[in-house]
Amino acid sequence: MTNQLRTTDAASALKAATTMIVFCHLRWDFVYQRPQQLLSRLAEHYRVLVVEEPIFHEGEAFLKSYSPVPNVTVYQPHTPLHAPGFHDDQIALLQPLLADLVPEGEDPIAWFYTPMALPLLQTVHPSVVVYDCMDELAAFKNAPKQLLQRESALLSMADVVFTGGPSLFEAKKDRHDNAHCFSSSVDLKHFSQALDRSTAHPSQANLRRPRLGYYGVIDERFDVDMLRAIADARPEWELVMVGPVVKIDPASLPRNPNIHYMGQASYDELPQYLAAWDVALMPFALNESTKFISPTKVLEYMAAELPIVSTNITDVTKPYSHVVRIAYSPEEFIQGCEDALAMTPAERTAMTEKMRAVVSATSWDTTAQRMHSLMKPRKAPARAAAANQEAAPAAAANVNPLRPIVPGAKYLPADGVLATRATDGTIAVGAE
């Protein structure tokens, strides 16, 4: 009877939980990263509804949904438009599809991963607006032209802003008075499975040693030339690349016999790949798209206690150069790998101790709890002050500034997105 009561109580609590509607540019079933880690944990406190970007579908628009983890529902809009992402042309079709997601009379938390979804805010009456800025999306390939201006509007009306690393925090902290840095964390229990090297993924069973590996998205942030240089210089090394190829031509990738492209792996498979490697690689390109990145994989590699070699990414170099080998050229990267492979038992023990100290100090559970504690509405004067601060740099940059966002006023950024914050906290966003 006691177990029955507990089950009933838990079900009732979830049913009564506040709704959190999340607008995300990443698909839940794509690479498992920050959104999935955080939202699956925040689902202990909220009924989480994740709205993904539309998918093209010939015929009438409809909404597909599924639940990947308890208390999280993912919604995939299907529309007959080819316009990418949360494009302006999609908004009119998306609004009626999403109109009934939040129960009538409820004031949900609205959580944004992409500012491009901001016009959809008018479909809800948010109690709190959260912007989890995990990347500088405007620096990515094919970024929408309205993104920067729409981000300005989001920063002005958000109650709290989280950033995915210290570089992003430095870029956003002066644009919002309630910004907090939450760098990538780690699921230590999951990735420490790799410490049992006998669990190595069978796809690598026939590969020679040493094996040097990378997992993650292979796109404009990946240094293709670096990979080619390593493969050319050390043909005896097996280079294992795990992850989907997106936004770049697969034909541009080097095809040396010692490079193995494994495609996308599931989150559950990642420790198995790590278990088969001798060195973990982070060959990121140094360009605008990597200026602010804070790679999640660096802590996951540490949990597997593998030596790591990385290019000079700020959010890796500054906090972790005492344990990660940092390379400034292909020659230094190759030398870093050679040094990692040649470590003495004493050097490996010292490295392991440093890695354990780092990963023991962070977890996604702690990060999610700290975020939860900060998700509260700001007072109207604070919102107005933030908006006024936002207008000044916009004017200095010679672009149409956002008009100050104060209760009862309307503001029109250059991309034509009209935002209204009423005295009761209501936000309306739409085209004028």
C-alpha positions as CSV (number, residue, x, y, z in Angstrom):
1,M,0.0,0.0,0.0
2,T,2.8,2.4,0.8
3,N,4.4,1.9,-2.6
4,Q,1.0,2.5,-4.2
5,L,0.6,5.8,-2.3
6,R,4.1,6.9,-3.3
7,T,3.4,6.2,-6.9
8,T,0.1,8.0,-6.8
9,D,1.7,11.0,-5.0
10,A,4.5,11.2,-7.6
11,A,2.1,11.0,-10.5
12,S,-0.1,13.7,-8.9
13,A,3.0,15.9,-8.4
14,L,4.0,15.6,-12.0
15,K,0.5,16.4,-13.2
16,A,0.4,19.5,-11.1
17,A,3.9,20.6,-12.1
18,T,4.4,23.9,-13.8
19,T,4.7,23.7,-17.5
20,M,8.0,24.7,-19.1
21,I,7.9,25.2,-22.8
22,V,11.3,25.1,-24.6
23,F,12.1,26.4,-28.0
24,C,15.1,24.6,-29.4
25,H,17.1,24.6,-32.6
26,L,18.6,21.1,-31.9
27,R,16.7,17.9,-32.2
28,W,16.4,15.7,-29.2
29,D,17.4,12.6,-31.1
30,F,20.5,14.4,-32.6
31,V,23.7,14.5,-30.6
32,Y,23.0,14.2,-26.9
33,Q,24.3,17.3,-25.3
34,R,23.4,20.3,-23.0
35,P,19.6,20.6,-23.7
36,Q,19.0,16.9,-23.1
37,Q,21.2,16.8,-20.0
38,L,19.5,19.8,-18.4
39,L,15.9,19.3,-19.5
40,S,15.8,15.6,-18.5
41,R,16.8,16.7,-15.0
42,L,14.6,19.8,-14.8
43,A,11.7,17.5,-15.6
44,E,11.8,16.6,-11.9
45,H,10.3,20.0,-11.3
46,Y,8.4,20.9,-14.4
47,R,6.3,19.4,-17.2
48,V,8.7,20.0,-20.0
49,L,7.5,20.6,-23.5
50,V,10.2,20.9,-26.2
51,V,9.3,22.5,-29.4
52,E,11.7,21.7,-32.2
53,E,12.2,23.4,-35.6
54,P,9.7,22.6,-38.3
55,I,10.1,19.6,-40.6
56,F,9.0,19.9,-44.2
57,H,5.9,17.9,-45.0
58,E,3.7,18.1,-48.1
59,G,0.1,18.6,-47.0
60,E,-1.6,20.1,-44.0
61,A,0.5,21.2,-41.1
62,F,0.5,18.9,-38.1
63,L,2.3,18.3,-34.8
64,K,4.1,15.1,-34.0
65,S,5.0,14.3,-30.4
66,Y,6.9,11.7,-28.4
67,S,8.2,11.3,-24.9
68,P,12.0,10.4,-24.8
69,V,12.2,10.5,-21.0
70,P,9.7,10.8,-18.1
71,N,7.8,14.1,-18.0
72,V,9.4,15.5,-21.2
73,T,7.4,15.7,-24.4
74,V,9.1,16.6,-27.7
75,Y,6.9,18.3,-30.4
76,Q,8.0,18.3,-34.0
77,P,5.9,20.6,-36.2
78,H,5.5,19.4,-39.8
79,T,4.7,22.1,-42.3
80,P,4.5,22.4,-46.1
81,L,7.1,25.2,-46.1
82,H,10.8,24.8,-47.0
83,A,11.8,27.9,-45.0
84,P,14.5,26.7,-42.5
85,G,14.2,26.7,-38.8
86,F,11.9,29.2,-37.0
87,H,11.8,31.3,-40.1
88,D,9.3,34.2,-40.2
89,D,7.3,32.4,-42.9
90,Q,6.8,29.5,-40.5
91,I,5.4,31.5,-37.6
92,A,1.8,31.8,-38.9
93,L,1.6,28.0,-39.3
94,L,3.3,27.2,-36.0
95,Q,1.1,29.5,-33.8
96,P,-2.1,27.6,-34.2
97,L,-0.3,24.2,-33.8
98,L,1.2,25.3,-30.5
99,A,-1.8,27.3,-29.2
100,D,-3.2,24.5,-27.0
101,L,0.1,23.0,-25.6
102,V,-0.1,24.9,-22.3
103,P,-3.3,24.4,-20.2
104,E,-5.6,27.4,-20.3
105,G,-5.0,29.8,-17.4
106,E,-1.5,28.5,-16.7
107,D,1.5,30.8,-16.9
108,P,4.4,28.6,-18.0
109,I,8.1,29.1,-18.0
110,A,9.4,29.9,-21.5
111,W,12.9,28.7,-22.1
112,F,14.8,29.6,-25.3
113,Y,17.8,28.0,-26.9
114,T,17.3,30.0,-30.1
115,P,16.2,33.7,-30.3
116,M,14.7,32.9,-33.7
117,A,11.7,31.4,-32.0
118,L,10.9,34.6,-30.1
119,P,7.7,35.4,-32.1
120,L,6.2,32.2,-30.7
121,L,6.2,33.7,-27.3
122,Q,2.8,35.3,-28.0
123,T,1.3,31.8,-27.9
124,V,1.9,31.7,-24.1
125,H,1.6,34.0,-21.1
126,P,5.0,33.3,-19.5
127,S,5.6,33.7,-15.8
128,V,9.4,33.5,-16.4
129,V,11.5,33.9,-19.6
130,V,14.8,32.0,-19.7
131,Y,17.5,32.3,-22.3
132,D,20.0,29.4,-22.1
133,C,22.7,30.7,-24.5
134,M,24.7,27.6,-25.2
135,D,26.4,28.9,-28.4
136,E,27.0,32.1,-30.3
137,L,24.6,31.0,-33.0
138,A,25.2,34.1,-35.1
139,A,28.7,33.0,-35.7
140,F,27.6,29.6,-37.1
141,K,27.4,28.8,-40.8
142,N,24.1,29.8,-42.5
143,A,23.0,31.8,-39.5
144,P,19.7,33.8,-40.1
145,K,20.3,37.5,-40.7
146,Q,17.7,38.5,-38.1
147,L,19.4,36.4,-35.3
148,L,21.4,39.2,-33.7
149,Q,18.5,41.6,-33.5
150,R,16.1,39.0,-32.3
151,E,18.6,38.0,-29.6
152,S,18.7,41.7,-28.5
153,A,14.9,41.5,-28.0
154,L,15.2,38.2,-26.1
155,L,17.9,39.6,-23.8
156,S,15.8,42.6,-23.1
157,M,12.7,40.6,-22.0
158,A,14.4,37.6,-20.4
159,D,14.2,37.2,-16.6
160,V,17.4,35.2,-16.4
161,V,20.2,34.4,-18.8
162,F,22.4,31.3,-18.6
163,T,25.6,30.9,-20.7
164,G,27.3,27.7,-21.8
165,G,30.8,28.8,-20.8
166,P,33.0,31.7,-19.5
167,S,33.7,33.2,-23.0
168,L,30.0,33.5,-23.7
169,F,29.4,34.9,-20.2
170,E,32.0,37.6,-20.9
171,A,30.2,38.4,-24.1
172,K,26.7,38.6,-22.5
173,K,27.2,39.8,-18.9
174,D,27.0,43.5,-19.8
175,R,23.8,42.9,-21.8
176,H,21.8,41.5,-19.0
177,D,21.7,42.2,-15.2
178,N,20.8,38.6,-14.3
179,A,23.3,36.5,-16.3
180,H,25.0,33.4,-14.9
181,C,27.8,31.2,-16.3
182,F,27.0,27.5,-16.3
183,S,29.8,25.7,-18.2
184,S,29.4,22.2,-19.5
185,S,29.1,19.6,-16.9
186,V,29.4,15.8,-16.9
187,D,27.5,12.7,-16.2
188,L,30.3,11.0,-14.3
189,K,28.5,7.7,-13.7
190,H,27.7,7.3,-17.4
191,F,31.2,8.1,-18.8
192,S,33.2,6.3,-16.2
193,Q,31.8,3.1,-17.7
194,A,34.7,3.6,-20.2
195,L,37.2,2.8,-17.4
196,D,36.3,-0.9,-18.0
197,R,38.3,-1.1,-21.2
198,S,36.8,-4.6,-21.9
199,T,33.6,-2.9,-22.9
200,A,35.1,-1.4,-26.1
201,H,32.7,-0.9,-29.0
202,P,33.0,-3.9,-31.4
203,S,33.2,-1.7,-34.4
204,Q,36.9,-1.0,-33.5
205,A,37.9,-4.6,-32.7
206,N,39.9,-5.0,-35.9
207,L,41.7,-1.7,-35.7
208,R,45.4,-1.5,-34.8
209,R,46.8,0.5,-31.9
210,P,47.3,3.2,-31.1
211,R,43.7,4.4,-31.6
212,L,43.1,8.1,-31.3
213,G,39.5,9.2,-31.3
214,Y,37.0,12.1,-31.5
215,Y,33.3,12.2,-31.1
216,G,30.9,15.0,-31.9
217,V,29.4,16.9,-34.8
218,I,31.7,17.2,-37.8
219,D,30.9,20.6,-39.2
220,E,32.6,24.0,-39.8
221,R,34.0,23.9,-36.2
222,F,36.1,20.8,-37.0
223,D,39.6,21.3,-38.4
224,V,39.6,19.1,-41.4
225,D,43.1,20.1,-42.4
226,M,44.4,19.2,-38.9
227,L,42.9,15.7,-39.2
228,R,44.5,15.3,-42.7
229,A,47.9,16.4,-41.3
230,I,47.8,13.9,-38.5
231,A,46.8,11.1,-40.8
232,D,49.5,11.9,-43.3
233,A,52.2,12.3,-40.7
234,R,51.4,9.1,-38.7
235,P,49.8,6.5,-41.0
236,E,50.4,3.9,-38.2
237,W,47.9,5.7,-36.0
238,E,44.2,4.7,-36.3
239,L,42.0,7.8,-36.2
240,V,38.4,7.1,-35.2
241,M,35.8,9.9,-36.0
242,V,32.4,9.3,-34.4
243,G,29.6,11.7,-35.3
244,P,27.4,13.1,-38.0
245,V,28.7,15.3,-40.8
246,V,26.6,18.4,-41.2
247,K,26.9,21.8,-43.0
248,I,30.1,20.8,-44.8
249,D,30.6,18.7,-47.9
250,P,31.5,15.1,-46.9
251,A,33.8,15.1,-50.0
252,S,36.0,17.6,-48.3
253,L,36.9,15.2,-45.6
254,P,40.3,13.4,-45.9
255,R,40.0,9.7,-46.8
256,N,43.3,8.3,-45.6
257,P,43.2,4.5,-44.9
258,N,43.9,5.2,-41.2
259,I,40.8,7.5,-40.8
260,H,37.6,5.8,-39.9
261,Y,34.3,7.7,-40.0
262,M,31.8,5.8,-37.8
263,G,28.8,8.0,-38.2
264,Q,26.5,9.1,-35.4
265,A,26.6,7.0,-32.2
266,S,24.0,6.9,-29.5
267,Y,24.7,8.4,-26.1
268,D,24.8,5.0,-24.6
269,E,27.5,3.9,-27.1
270,L,29.9,6.8,-26.3
271,P,31.6,5.2,-23.3
272,Q,32.2,2.1,-25.4
273,Y,34.0,4.1,-28.0
274,L,36.1,5.8,-25.3
275,A,37.0,2.5,-23.8
276,A,38.8,1.5,-27.1
277,W,40.9,4.7,-27.4
278,D,44.4,5.5,-26.3
279,V,44.1,9.3,-26.8
280,A,41.0,11.6,-27.1
281,L,41.2,14.3,-29.6
282,M,39.6,17.8,-29.9
283,P,40.8,19.1,-33.3
284,F,38.6,22.2,-33.4
285,A,39.2,24.9,-36.1
286,L,40.1,28.4,-34.8
287,N,37.4,30.6,-36.4
288,E,34.4,32.7,-35.6
289,S,32.2,29.6,-35.0
290,T,34.6,28.3,-32.2
291,K,35.4,31.6,-30.5
292,F,32.8,31.0,-27.8
293,I,32.4,27.3,-27.6
294,S,32.7,25.3,-24.4
295,P,32.9,21.7,-25.5
296,T,31.0,19.2,-23.3
297,K,33.3,16.4,-24.4
298,V,36.4,17.6,-22.6
299,L,34.9,16.6,-19.2
300,E,33.5,13.4,-20.7
301,Y,37.0,12.5,-22.0
302,M,38.3,13.2,-18.5
303,A,35.7,10.9,-16.9
304,A,37.2,8.2,-19.1
305,E,40.6,9.1,-17.9
306,L,42.1,9.4,-21.4
307,P,44.9,11.8,-22.3
308,I,43.5,14.7,-24.3
309,V,45.0,16.8,-27.0
310,S,43.1,20.0,-28.1
311,T,43.6,23.0,-30.3
312,N,43.7,26.4,-28.5
313,I,40.0,26.8,-27.6
314,T,39.6,29.5,-24.9
315,D,37.2,27.6,-22.7
316,V,39.5,24.6,-22.8
317,T,42.8,26.3,-22.5
318,K,42.0,28.6,-19.6
319,P,40.5,26.2,-17.2
320,Y,42.1,22.9,-18.3
321,S,45.6,23.5,-19.7
322,H,47.0,21.9,-16.6
323,V,45.6,18.5,-17.7
324,V,44.8,18.9,-21.4
325,R,47.7,19.2,-24.0
326,I,47.1,22.4,-26.0
327,A,48.4,22.6,-29.5
328,Y,48.9,25.8,-31.6
329,S,49.8,24.1,-34.9
330,P,49.5,20.7,-36.6
331,E,53.1,19.9,-35.6
332,E,52.3,20.6,-31.9
333,F,49.1,18.6,-32.1
334,I,51.0,15.6,-33.4
335,Q,53.7,16.1,-30.8
336,G,51.0,16.3,-28.1
337,C,49.6,12.9,-29.2
338,E,53.1,11.4,-29.2
339,D,53.7,12.7,-25.7
340,A,50.4,11.3,-24.6
341,L,51.2,7.9,-26.0
342,A,54.6,7.9,-24.4
343,M,53.5,8.7,-20.8
344,T,55.2,6.9,-18.0
345,P,53.0,5.2,-15.3
346,A,53.9,8.0,-12.9
347,E,52.8,10.7,-15.5
348,R,49.6,8.8,-16.2
349,T,48.8,8.6,-12.4
350,A,49.4,12.4,-12.0
351,M,47.1,13.1,-15.0
352,T,44.4,10.8,-13.6
353,E,44.4,12.5,-10.3
354,K,44.0,15.9,-11.9
355,M,41.2,14.7,-14.1
356,R,39.4,13.2,-11.1
357,A,39.6,16.4,-9.2
358,V,38.1,18.3,-12.2
359,V,35.2,16.0,-12.9
360,S,34.3,15.5,-9.2
361,A,33.7,19.3,-8.9
362,T,30.9,19.4,-11.5
363,S,27.8,17.5,-12.5
364,W,24.7,18.1,-14.6
365,D,22.6,17.3,-11.5
366,T,24.1,20.3,-9.6
367,T,23.9,22.6,-12.6
368,A,20.2,21.8,-13.2
369,Q,19.4,22.4,-9.5
370,R,21.3,25.8,-9.5
371,M,19.4,26.9,-12.6
372,H,16.1,25.8,-11.1
373,S,16.8,28.0,-8.0
374,L,17.4,31.1,-10.3
375,M,14.3,30.8,-12.5
376,K,12.3,33.6,-10.9
377,P,10.6,36.6,-12.5
378,R,12.5,39.9,-12.4
379,K,10.8,43.0,-11.2
380,A,9.5,45.3,-13.9
381,P,12.1,48.1,-13.2
382,A,14.9,45.6,-13.7
383,R,13.5,44.6,-17.1
384,A,13.2,48.3,-18.1
385,A,16.8,49.0,-17.0
386,A,18.1,46.0,-19.0
387,A,16.2,47.2,-22.1
388,N,17.5,50.7,-21.9
389,Q,21.1,49.3,-21.6
390,E,20.4,47.2,-24.7
391,A,19.3,50.1,-26.8
392,A,22.5,52.1,-26.4
393,P,25.0,49.6,-28.0
394,A,22.5,49.0,-30.8
395,A,22.5,52.6,-31.7
396,A,26.2,52.9,-31.5
397,A,26.5,50.0,-33.9
398,N,24.5,52.0,-36.5
399,V,21.6,49.6,-36.5
400,N,18.0,50.1,-35.7
401,P,18.0,50.0,-31.9
402,L,15.4,48.2,-29.8
403,R,13.2,50.8,-28.1
404,P,13.3,50.6,-24.3
405,I,11.2,47.7,-23.1
406,V,9.1,49.0,-20.2
407,P,5.7,47.8,-19.0
408,G,2.9,48.8,-21.3
409,A,5.2,50.0,-24.2
410,K,5.9,48.5,-27.6
411,Y,9.3,48.0,-29.1
412,L,10.2,47.3,-32.7
413,P,13.7,46.0,-33.5
414,A,15.0,46.2,-37.1
415,D,13.7,42.8,-38.1
416,G,10.1,43.9,-37.5
417,V,9.5,41.7,-34.5
418,L,7.1,43.7,-32.2
419,A,7.4,43.0,-28.5
420,T,5.1,44.2,-25.8
421,R,5.5,43.7,-22.0
422,A,2.3,44.8,-20.3
423,T,2.0,45.9,-16.7
424,D,0.8,42.5,-15.6
425,G,3.9,40.8,-17.2
426,T,2.2,39.7,-20.4
427,I,4.5,39.6,-23.4
428,A,3.2,39.8,-26.9
429,V,5.6,39.2,-29.9
430,G,4.6,39.5,-33.5
431,A,5.0,41.3,-36.8
432,E,3.9,44.9,-37.1
